[in-house]
Amino acid sequence: MEKQFYAVYLKPSRPDFATTMSESEKAIMMQHIVYWTEKLKQGKVYAFGPVLDPKETYGLGIVAVESEVELKQIISNDPAGKINKYEYFPMRAVVPTILTS
């Protein structure tokens, strides 16, 4: 089965979230980094991290999965989903053939 690519957008709960996180929010975001790093090691995520937009820092990931159902499972198990919201969009990614096999 060919991989499906998605741009995954993690919208913060408030515009200044990145600079005003409480200790408990920081702990959740550290769990979020560990979680997505594991997905990266599994080859399901090609890149992820904060986008430093001057208007609002937000998270962005490029994900390659077998199905939208798998993507929804990944998102639903992310600790950051407890305090932020996810959106995702299909992507027509151009990647080296070695990455899709």
Helices and strands as residue ranges (DSSP letters): E 4-11, H 17-20, H 23-41, E 45-53, E 56-65, H 68-76, G 79-82, E 85-91, H 97-100
